[in-house]
Amino acid sequence: MSSLGHQLATSVLVVGAGGSGLRAAIEVAEAGVAVIAVAKRTADDVHTAVAAPGGSAWAPATVGTGDAWERHAADTLREGRLLADPRTAQVVARYAGQEFHDVGRYGTRLDRRGHGGPDQRRFADHPYRRGAFADEYNGPEVRRALRARAKELGIPVLTGVYVTRLLVDDGTVFGAYGFDLVDGSRYLVHADSVILATGGHTRIWRRASSRRDESSGDAFRLAVEAGARLRDPELVQFHPLGLIGPENAAGMLVSEAARAAGGVLLNNLGERFMARYDAERMELCSRDRVALASYTEIKEGRGTRAGGVWLDLSHLPRETVLTRLPYLHQTLLDVQRLDITRDPVEVAPTARYSMGGVWVRHEDHGTDVNGLFAIGEAASGLHGANRLEENALIELLVHGRIAGRAAAEYSARLTTQQRSPAAVRAAEADVNRLLTADGDQNVRALLRSVRHLMTERAGVARDEAGLTAGLTELAEIEARTAYVGVHIDIGGFQDLAYAYDLRSTVLAARATLECALERRETRGSHHRSDHPDVDSDLTVNLVWSPTTGVRREPVPPIPTDIAELMRDVAGDAASPS
């Protein structure tokens, strides 16, 4: 059975058309190299638009004096609890200023002060005002500018295309295979190099900021099946401010600007409970601490009936809320009919950000597979055990530029083009098998089962018994996946996409559980209730593949000048001393 409808060829293929994917594609096109981007969603409906409302950290443009990119790098490493790659942190901090100018060149409209420089605000864990922003619309504004620049350059962006497999021969990638989500027609794209920019794996938890058909770990699966490895998949950031309801808005994040503006967290007794966990910084301490504090309040019976806590802004002047948080105010009026100038909003810890991901080289974001690169939340290296606030957006821009340039140069150096008809036939046969699968196991029910076990066994707090039980439960679900039924209907081929999402979710869950079991310590976002302290022997990255399991890899040393700028944070492995 064959229904190949589209055969394309390009020098560089970008899988994913969010912020990182578009930035990489722009870099390739500006170098005069042919590039195509493919995406599951339409060009105006990407993750960057909904998940990066707060701001972007740019130390070179800081208000006042005393800050520098070296301090930004030091704060990134401090917050990463010594698990971030120091070389990666330095690159992002050093070139953040360049990306600020680049997105300005593309037309990004950031809030500015009278003299034309960026207006910046201080976010939690930044000792300086580094948060350049576009009101509360930072992600959408950057995405708008990137889309405009991509259109200027004539970059083809194929939407509604689901990539099922990367095509690899003798350790070298040569393209990708996929299908159209509406009509099921197949896509075969030959490419000299491929950049993965499809996000992380936060959707494998029941409550996540990602939407239902994204961040299911597809980048992890595509990379691993191609021959790459994962690094630190157990390190996942849970955002403390995810909406509980209604169902269509569950997991939607309340902007960090709410904490920066003076919002307070209350339990069901009306107590401002952060005083118990960080009396000095209160709600402005790191996300991992706030998430754990909220989780503890809920677990110990001081949460709301729906399993959350209250975020209260009602003590602030109404004008302050309407001026500084207009988007949040309007959004909650729309989705909950709630006026945050008068009433608190119910929130709970929500899977927010994959800090681990595909193993990549720091210098070009290349992987173990020749010609394959990974960027954005799909990749690893910058964040370590905890992501410094507002580093995500600037990371995807910096690494998009670096990987785009590296992929273009890799393509230009090739003297021959790798091809393998057998690899193409295998990709085609795999889709055909799933299309004829008529077992009694419902794909979406299995997806929900994985999300339930990950929430219960590997959520905000973890322990040996829960992780071990989770692996047993996951094995049972894996056995059931052999008997799935895939049903195509008038609505299109979404059920086939869910079948591949299930494969990705299972792989990402296994990697996460096995690495979380190995990391018998509490560090940053990784909370082991049975191992509450930092273990210096685990100041390593955990690298995973299905064939080798979990292996420890040393973290590169921190340069002396950066180490001297790092500040101690009580109770954490946050200083090289």
Secondary structure, DSSP 8 states (H G I E B T S, - for coil): ---EEEEEEEEEEEE--SHHHHHHHHHHHHTT--EEEEESS-TTS-HHHHH--S-EE-GGG-SSSS--HHHHHHHHHHHTTT-S-HHHHHHHHHHHHHHHHHHHHHT----B-TTSSB-EE--TT-SS--EE-STT-HHHHHHHHHHHHHHHHT--EEESEEEEEEEEETTEEEEEEEEETTT--EEEEEEEEEEE----SGGGSSSBSS-TTS-SSHHHHHHHHHT--EE-TT-EEEEEEEE--SGGGTT-B--THHHHHT-EEE-TTS--GGGGT-TTTGGGS-HHHHHHHHHHHHHTT-S-TTS-EEEE-TTS-HHHHHHH-HHHHHHHHHHH---TTTS-EEEEEEEEEE--EE---TTT-B-SSBTEEE-GGGB-SSSTTS--TT-HHHHHHHHHHHHHHHHHHHHHH-SS----HHHHHHHHHHHHHHHT-B-SEEHHHHHHHHHHHHHHHSSSEE-HHHHHHHHHHHHHHHHHGGGEE---BTTBSHHHHHHHHHHHHHHHHHHHHHHHHH--S-BTTBEETTS-S--GGG-EEEEEETTTEEEEEE-----HHHHTT----TTSS-S--
